[in-house]
């Protein structure tokens, strides 16, 4: 989760992010969300489906999604 938060703050140009805070309420535009999606896919080596990513709105949810995708890829 810590690395997810780091990427969110880097891509979003924000100082900090609470694990339960909504990235859209933190000021992410659709362009920034796309940049974040690409950064997360590169960092964690997963392909994140758009539909699943769009419902993951907090660092906690995004981290859980990445964990789930990694488990699915290993199975």
C-alpha positions in Angstrom: 0.0 0.0 0.0 2.9 2.4 0.8 4.1 2.2 -2.8 0.6 2.7 -4.2 0.3 5.9 -2.1 3.7 7.1 -3.3 2.7 6.7 -6.9 -0.6 8.5 -6.2 1.1 11.5 -4.7 3.8 11.6 -7.4 1.4 11.3 -10.3 -1.2 13.6 -8.7 1.3 16.2 -7.6 -0.1 16.1 -4.0 1.8 16.1 -0.7 0.0 13.2 1.0 -2.8 10.8 0.7 -4.8 9.0 3.3 -5.4 5.3 2.5 -9.1 5.8 2.7 -9.3 9.1 0.7 -11.0 9.2 -2.7 -8.4 10.0 -5.4 -11.1 11.9 -7.4 -11.9 14.1 -4.4 -8.1 14.8 -4.1 -8.2 16.5 -7.5 -7.4 13.7 -9.9 -8.5 14.5 -13.5 -9.3 11.8 -16.0 -5.8 12.4 -17.5 -4.1 12.0 -14.1 -6.1 8.8 -13.5 -4.9 7.3 -16.8 -1.3 8.3 -15.9 -1.8 6.6 -12.5 -3.2 3.5 -14.1 -0.2 3.2 -16.4 2.3 3.8 -13.6 0.6 1.2 -11.4 0.6 -1.4 -14.2 4.3 -0.8 -14.8 5.3 -0.8 -11.2 3.4 -3.9 -10.2 3.6 -5.8 -13.5 -0.2 -6.3 -13.8 -2.8 -5.5 -16.4 -5.6 -3.6 -14.6 -8.9 -3.8 -16.3 -10.5 -0.3 -16.8 -13.8 -1.3 -15.3 -12.2 -2.7 -12.1 -9.9 0.3 -11.8 -12.7 2.8 -12.1 -14.4 1.5 -9.0 -11.2 1.5 -6.9 -11.2 5.0 -5.7 -9.0 4.9 -2.6 -5.4 3.8 -2.1 -6.7 0.9 0.0 -9.1 -0.2 -2.8 -6.4 0.1 -5.4 -3.9 -1.8 -3.4 -6.5 -4.6 -2.8 -7.2 -4.7 -6.5 -3.6 -5.1 -7.4 -3.2 -7.9 -4.8 -6.2 -9.6 -6.3 -4.9 -9.3 -9.8 -1.5 -10.6 -8.9 -3.1 -13.6 -7.2 -5.3 -14.3 -10.3 -2.2 -14.1 -12.6 -0.4 -16.7 -10.4 -3.2 -19.2 -10.4 
